[in-house]
Amino acid sequence: MHHVSPEYSQNAAFILEMRFSSHYARQVKKIMERCFNMID
């Protein structure tokens, strides 16, 4: 495994987070809605 600078890995993690956050948020919203529907 080649060495990666901390700055680069932090940046890559941030980019991945940004890319997946909207998709993840939608999934969480769906699950939350399902849970609230079960409670009602």
N, CA, C and O atoms as a CHARMM CRD file, in Angstrom:
* protein
*
  160
    1    1 MET  N      0.84500  -1.20200   0.00000 PROA 1      0.00000
    2    1 MET  CA     0.00000   0.00000   0.00000 PROA 1      0.00000
    3    1 MET  C      0.87900   1.25000   0.00000 PROA 1      0.00000
    4    1 MET  O      1.80600   1.36000   0.80200 PROA 1      0.00000
    5    2 HSD  N      0.59100   2.18100  -0.88800 PROA 2      0.00000
    6    2 HSD  CA     1.41400   3.38600  -0.95400 PROA 2      0.00000
    7    2 HSD  C      0.94900   4.40700   0.07700 PROA 2      0.00000
    8    2 HSD  O     -0.21600   4.43400   0.47500 PROA 2      0.00000
    9    3 HSD  N      1.88900   5.23900   0.49400 PROA 3      0.00000
   10    3 HSD  CA     1.59700   6.22500   1.53500 PROA 3      0.00000
   11    3 HSD  C      0.75500   7.37100   0.97000 PROA 3      0.00000
   12    3 HSD  O      1.04700   7.90200  -0.10200 PROA 3      0.00000
   13    4 VAL  N     -0.27600   7.73600   1.69500 PROA 4      0.00000
   14    4 VAL  CA    -1.13800   8.85200   1.29400 PROA 4      0.00000
   15    4 VAL  C     -1.06400   9.91300   2.37700 PROA 4      0.00000
   16    4 VAL  O     -1.15700   9.60100   3.56500 PROA 4      0.00000
   17    5 SER  N     -0.90000  11.15300   1.97600 PROA 5      0.00000
   18    5 SER  CA    -0.80600  12.23000   2.95300 PROA 5      0.00000
   19    5 SER  C     -2.14400  12.41900   3.67200 PROA 5      0.00000
   20    5 SER  O     -3.19600  12.21400   3.06700 PROA 5      0.00000
   21    6 PRO  N     -2.12300  12.80500   4.94400 PROA 6      0.00000
   22    6 PRO  CA    -3.36400  13.00700   5.70200 PROA 6      0.00000
   23    6 PRO  C     -4.28700  14.02700   5.04300 PROA 6      0.00000
   24    6 PRO  O     -5.50900  13.87900   5.06300 PROA 6      0.00000
   25    7 GLU  N     -3.69000  15.06200   4.45900 PROA 7      0.00000
   26    7 GLU  CA    -4.50000  16.09600   3.80600 PROA 7      0.00000
   27    7 GLU  C     -5.30300  15.48800   2.66200 PROA 7      0.00000
   28    7 GLU  O     -6.48400  15.78900   2.48500 PROA 7      0.00000
   29    8 TYR  N     -4.64200  14.62700   1.88700 PROA 8      0.00000
   30    8 TYR  CA    -5.31300  14.01600   0.73700 PROA 8      0.00000
   31    8 TYR  C     -6.43200  13.09100   1.18900 PROA 8      0.00000
   32    8 TYR  O     -7.53100  13.12900   0.63600 PROA 8      0.00000
   33    9 SER  N     -6.16100  12.26200   2.18800 PROA 9      0.00000
   34    9 SER  CA    -7.17700  11.31400   2.64900 PROA 9      0.00000
   35    9 SER  C     -8.36000  12.05300   3.26800 PROA 9      0.00000
   36    9 SER  O     -9.50800  11.64400   3.09700 PROA 9      0.00000
   37   10 GLN  N     -8.08200  13.14100   3.98700 PROA 10     0.00000
   38   10 GLN  CA    -9.16700  13.95200   4.55400 PROA 10     0.00000
   39   10 GLN  C    -10.01700  14.53000   3.43200 PROA 10     0.00000
   40   10 GLN  O    -11.24600  14.51500   3.49300 PROA 10     0.00000
   41   11 ASN  N     -9.33800  15.04300   2.40000 PROA 11     0.00000
   42   11 ASN  CA   -10.03000  15.63400   1.26300 PROA 11     0.00000
   43   11 ASN  C    -10.87600  14.59000   0.54900 PROA 11     0.00000
   44   11 ASN  O    -12.02600  14.85700   0.19800 PROA 11     0.00000
   45   12 ALA  N    -10.32000  13.40900   0.33200 PROA 12     0.00000
   46   12 ALA  CA   -11.03800  12.33500  -0.34400 PROA 12     0.00000
   47   12 ALA  C    -12.25800  11.92200   0.46900 PROA 12     0.00000
   48   12 ALA  O    -13.33500  11.70100  -0.08400 PROA 12     0.00000
   49   13 ALA  N    -12.08600  11.81800   1.78200 PROA 13     0.00000
   50   13 ALA  CA   -13.19800  11.44800   2.65600 PROA 13     0.00000
   51   13 ALA  C    -14.29400  12.50400   2.57400 PROA 13     0.00000
   52   13 ALA  O    -15.48000  12.17600   2.54000 PROA 13     0.00000
   53   14 PHE  N    -13.88900  13.77600   2.54300 PROA 14     0.00000
   54   14 PHE  CA   -14.85700  14.86900   2.46300 PROA 14     0.00000
   55   14 PHE  C    -15.64300  14.80600   1.15900 PROA 14     0.00000
   56   14 PHE  O    -16.86300  14.97400   1.15000 PROA 14     0.00000
   57   15 ILE  N    -14.93600  14.56200   0.05900 PROA 15     0.00000
   58   15 ILE  CA   -15.58700  14.48100  -1.25700 PROA 15     0.00000
   59   15 ILE  C    -16.56600  13.31300  -1.28100 PROA 15     0.00000
   60   15 ILE  O    -17.68500  13.44700  -1.77700 PROA 15     0.00000
   61   16 LEU  N    -16.14400  12.15800  -0.74300 PROA 16     0.00000
   62   16 LEU  CA   -17.02800  10.99400  -0.69300 PROA 16     0.00000
   63   16 LEU  C    -18.25600  11.30700   0.15000 PROA 16     0.00000
   64   16 LEU  O    -19.37300  10.93800  -0.21200 PROA 16     0.00000
   65   17 GLU  N    -18.04800  11.98500   1.27000 PROA 17     0.00000
   66   17 GLU  CA   -19.14500  12.34200   2.16100 PROA 17     0.00000
   67   17 GLU  C    -20.13700  13.23900   1.43500 PROA 17     0.00000
   68   17 GLU  O    -21.34700  13.03100   1.51900 PROA 17     0.00000
   69   18 MET  N    -19.62700  14.23100   0.72500 PROA 18     0.00000
   70   18 MET  CA   -20.48900  15.15400  -0.01400 PROA 18     0.00000
   71   18 MET  C    -21.27700  14.40000  -1.07400 PROA 18     0.00000
   72   18 MET  O    -22.46400  14.65700  -1.27600 PROA 18     0.00000
   73   19 ARG  N    -20.61500  13.47400  -1.74600 PROA 19     0.00000
   74   19 ARG  CA   -21.24100  12.73900  -2.84400 PROA 19     0.00000
   75   19 ARG  C    -22.35900  11.83700  -2.33200 PROA 19     0.00000
   76   19 ARG  O    -23.40300  11.71000  -2.97100 PROA 19     0.00000
   77   20 PHE  N    -22.13600  11.20900  -1.16900 PROA 20     0.00000
   78   20 PHE  CA   -23.10400  10.23900  -0.66500 PROA 20     0.00000
   79   20 PHE  C    -24.12400  10.83900   0.29600 PROA 20     0.00000
   80   20 PHE  O    -25.15500  10.22300   0.56700 PROA 20     0.00000
   81   21 SER  N    -23.84700  12.04400   0.81600 PROA 21     0.00000
   82   21 SER  CA   -24.71400  12.60300   1.85400 PROA 21     0.00000
   83   21 SER  C    -26.15100  12.78400   1.38300 PROA 21     0.00000
   84   21 SER  O    -27.08500  12.49400   2.13100 PROA 21     0.00000
   85   22 SER  N    -26.34600  13.26300   0.14600 PROA 22     0.00000
   86   22 SER  CA   -27.70700  13.49500  -0.33600 PROA 22     0.00000
   87   22 SER  C    -28.45500  12.17600  -0.49800 PROA 22     0.00000
   88   22 SER  O    -29.62900  12.07400  -0.14300 PROA 22     0.00000
   89   23 HSD  N    -27.76700  11.16100  -1.03700 PROA 23     0.00000
   90   23 HSD  CA   -28.38100   9.84200  -1.20400 PROA 23     0.00000
   91   23 HSD  C    -28.69400   9.24000   0.16600 PROA 23     0.00000
   92   23 HSD  O    -29.77500   8.69400   0.38500 PROA 23     0.00000
   93   24 TYR  N    -27.72900   9.34900   1.08200 PROA 24     0.00000
   94   24 TYR  CA   -27.89100   8.80900   2.42600 PROA 24     0.00000
   95   24 TYR  C    -29.04700   9.50400   3.14300 PROA 24     0.00000
   96   24 TYR  O    -29.85400   8.85600   3.81000 PROA 24     0.00000
   97   25 ALA  N    -29.12000  10.82100   3.00000 PROA 25     0.00000
   98   25 ALA  CA   -30.18600  11.58800   3.64600 PROA 25     0.00000
   99   25 ALA  C    -31.55100  11.12900   3.15800 PROA 25     0.00000
  100   25 ALA  O    -32.49200  11.01600   3.94300 PROA 25     0.00000
  101   26 ARG  N    -31.65700  10.86400   1.85600 PROA 26     0.00000
  102   26 ARG  CA   -32.93400  10.39900   1.29800 PROA 26     0.00000
  103   26 ARG  C    -33.31400   9.03600   1.87500 PROA 26     0.00000
  104   26 ARG  O    -34.47200   8.79900   2.21700 PROA 26     0.00000
  105   27 GLN  N    -32.32000   8.13500   1.98000 PROA 27     0.00000
  106   27 GLN  CA   -32.57000   6.80800   2.53900 PROA 27     0.00000
  107   27 GLN  C    -33.03800   6.91900   3.98800 PROA 27     0.00000
  108   27 GLN  O    -33.99700   6.26100   4.39100 PROA 27     0.00000
  109   28 VAL  N    -32.35500   7.75300   4.76400 PROA 28     0.00000
  110   28 VAL  CA   -32.70300   7.94700   6.17400 PROA 28     0.00000
  111   28 VAL  C    -34.10900   8.52000   6.28300 PROA 28     0.00000
  112   28 VAL  O    -34.89000   8.10400   7.13900 PROA 28     0.00000
  113   29 LYS  N    -34.42900   9.46900   5.41700 PROA 29     0.00000
  114   29 LYS  CA   -35.76200  10.08500   5.43800 PROA 29     0.00000
  115   29 LYS  C    -36.83800   9.02900   5.19100 PROA 29     0.00000
  116   29 LYS  O    -37.87300   9.01700   5.85700 PROA 29     0.00000
  117   30 LYS  N    -36.58600   8.15000   4.23500 PROA 30     0.00000
  118   30 LYS  CA   -37.54300   7.07300   3.93300 PROA 30     0.00000
  119   30 LYS  C    -37.74400   6.17800   5.15300 PROA 30     0.00000
  120   30 LYS  O    -38.87200   5.84300   5.51500 PROA 30     0.00000
  121   31 ILE  N    -36.62900   5.79800   5.78100 PROA 31     0.00000
  122   31 ILE  CA   -36.69800   4.91700   6.95300 PROA 31     0.00000
  123   31 ILE  C    -37.42900   5.62100   8.09100 PROA 31     0.00000
  124   31 ILE  O    -38.25800   5.01200   8.76700 PROA 31     0.00000
  125   32 MET  N    -37.12500   6.90000   8.30700 PROA 32     0.00000
  126   32 MET  CA   -37.77800   7.67700   9.35800 PROA 32     0.00000
  127   32 MET  C    -39.27400   7.73200   9.11800 PROA 32     0.00000
  128   32 MET  O    -40.06500   7.54500  10.04300 PROA 32     0.00000
  129   33 GLU  N    -39.66500   7.99000   7.86800 PROA 33     0.00000
  130   33 GLU  CA   -41.08400   8.06800   7.53400 PROA 33     0.00000
  131   33 GLU  C    -41.77900   6.74100   7.81900 PROA 33     0.00000
  132   33 GLU  O    -42.89400   6.71400   8.34000 PROA 33     0.00000
  133   34 ARG  N    -41.11200   5.64100   7.47500 PROA 34     0.00000
  134   34 ARG  CA   -41.66700   4.31300   7.74500 PROA 34     0.00000
  135   34 ARG  C    -41.86900   4.10800   9.24100 PROA 34     0.00000
  136   34 ARG  O    -42.90100   3.59700   9.67400 PROA 34     0.00000
  137   35 CYS  N    -40.87000   4.51200  10.02600 PROA 35     0.00000
  138   35 CYS  CA   -40.95900   4.35800  11.48100 PROA 35     0.00000
  139   35 CYS  C    -42.11200   5.18400  12.03700 PROA 35     0.00000
  140   35 CYS  O    -42.86400   4.70600  12.88600 PROA 35     0.00000
  141   36 PHE  N    -42.25700   6.41300  11.56600 PROA 36     0.00000
  142   36 PHE  CA   -43.34100   7.27000  12.04400 PROA 36     0.00000
  143   36 PHE  C    -44.69400   6.69900  11.64700 PROA 36     0.00000
  144   36 PHE  O    -45.66000   6.79600  12.40300 PROA 36     0.00000
  145   37 ASN  N    -44.76200   6.10900  10.46900 PROA 37     0.00000
  146   37 ASN  CA   -46.01400   5.48900  10.02100 PROA 37     0.00000
  147   37 ASN  C    -46.38100   4.30400  10.90600 PROA 37     0.00000
  148   37 ASN  O    -47.55700   4.07300  11.18900 PROA 37     0.00000
  149   38 MET  N    -45.36600   3.55300  11.34200 PROA 38     0.00000
  150   38 MET  CA   -45.61100   2.40900  12.22300 PROA 38     0.00000
  151   38 MET  C    -46.13000   2.88200  13.58000 PROA 38     0.00000
  152   38 MET  O    -47.00300   2.24900  14.17500 PROA 38     0.00000
  153   39 ILE  N    -45.58700   3.99600  14.06000 PROA 39     0.00000
  154   39 ILE  CA   -45.97800   4.53600  15.37000 PROA 39     0.00000
  155   39 ILE  C    -47.43100   5.01700  15.33500 PROA 39     0.00000
  156   39 ILE  O    -48.18300   4.80100  16.28500 PROA 39     0.00000
  157   40 ASP  N    -47.81600   5.65800  14.25400 PROA 40     0.00000
  158   40 ASP  CA   -49.18100   6.21100  14.15300 PROA 40     0.00000
  159   40 ASP  C    -50.24900   5.13100  14.23800 PROA 40     0.00000
  160   40 ASP  O    -51.44000   5.43400  14.16900 PROA 40     0.00000
